[in-house]
Amino acid sequence: MFKKIMVATDGSQTSIRTAELAVGLARLSGGSIIAIYVVDVYRLAHLPGYAAFPSLGSRLMELMLREGELAISEVGNMASDEGVPFDSIIAEGDPSQEIVKRSHKSGADLLVLGRIGRSGLEKIMLGCVAEKVVSHSKIPVLIVPAVSK
């Protein structure tokens, strides 16, 4: 079935739920997990003051990388608890592009990611990582709905 499952995480409740599902699938299929966290450097570069205050930019980047490490370690702990082999990737760039590129490079045969609920104008203007990944991925993609409030 699925031998290498890549799961995208950002530390949110939806991505925790997504990781639980991915780890469960990996356990059932005798596969492994690759967790990926992508620092969205393009969104970061558009923050007010980012270019004007280089120390602010480097501090924000440091915080985002730390957030990524925490999100990845949470998935790693889940995998360990279930006896599922685990690997991780922390990347920088456009999240949808990096997820698709890294899934291909790693030999993953399934991508699992959460979908944050967006609607209307926000969805049209900002797009959605999940939708972009589905559009460009060459492997199956499992989308987990956002956690309802």
N, C-alpha and C positions, 0 to 999 in steps of 0.2 A: 504494500500500500504506500504510505508516505514514510520515506526513510529520513529525509531532512526537511524539517519544518522551520521556516523563518517566521518569527513573530515580532512585529513592530511594537515598541513600547514607548510611552512618554511619562509613565508613573501615575497616570490618571486612573480613576476607578474603572473606566471602560477598558483601559489597556491591561489592568490587573485581571479583569474578567476574561479578556481576550487571551492573556497568557495562561490562565487556568485551563481554558478550552484547548489551547495549542499543546500544552504539556500533557493533558489527558489524551489527546489524539496521538501524540508521540509515544506515550506509554502503551496504548492499545495496539499501535502498529509496529512496535519495536523500533521506533525511530529515534532521532535526536532533535534537539532544539537549537536554533541559532537566534538569539535575541538581538535586535538592532534598535539603536536609539540614534536619531539624526538631529544634530544641532542645526536649526534653520538659520544659516548665516545671512541669508538674503533678508529675512524679516528683521533680524538683529541689526543689520546695516541701516535700516530705515527708521530706527528709533531716534527721537530727538536727542541731540548731543553726542551721538555715537561717534561721528567723525570729528567733532570739535574737541572732544575730550578723550584722547586715546586710552588713558588709564581707566575711564569708565567702560570703554569697549572691552578691554582685556579683563576687567573684573566681571562684566556680564558673561563673557565667554567662559571664564573660569567657573562661574556659578552654574551655567548651563551644562558644562561638562560634568560637574559634580552631580547635578540632577540626573544626568544620563547614567552615571555610574551607579547611583542609588536605584534607578528604575531597572537597570540591567541586573543588579545583584538580587533584586526581588524576584525576578524571573528565574535566575540561577538557583535561588533557594527553593522555589517551587519544583524545579526540575530535579534537584538533589533529593528532595523529600519523596519524589516519585521514582527515583532511580533512573532518571532519563539523562543520557549524555547531553552536555550543554556546552555551547560556545557563544561568544558575544562579539558584537561590532558596535563601536561608537564612531559615527561618521559626521562630517560637516558638509553642508550643502543644501540643495533643495530636497526636502524629505521624500517626495514621490520618486524623483529621479534616482536618488541614492538607494532607496528600497528596491526598486526594480533592478538597478545595476548590480547591487550587492547580492541580490537573490540569484541572479544569473551566474555571477562570479563564484558563489559559494556552492553551486550545484543543488540548491534547494528545489524540492519538488512540490512544495505548497507554501503559500504566503498566507499568514493570518494577521489581520489587523482590525482595529476597532474603527467604528465610524462615529464621529462626533456629529450629533444632530444639528444640521444647519438647514435653513429654509429661505426661500424668497431671494431678495436682493443680495444678502450676505453670501449665499451659496453661489450666485452668478458672478459676483465680483471677486470673491476670494478663491473660488474653486474648492476642491476637497481632496486631500491627500488620497483617501481611499478611492475616489472616482478616477483620479489620474493613474493610480497604480493599476486598477482594473483595466483601464484603457490601454496601458502599455506593457503589461506583464505577459510573458510567454508561458507562464505556468499558472495553475489554478490559484485563485485567490478566494479566501474565505473571509467575509466581512461580518464582524460581530457588532450588533447594534449598540448604541450608547446606553449606558445605565439610566433607567428612568428615574426621575426625581420624585 
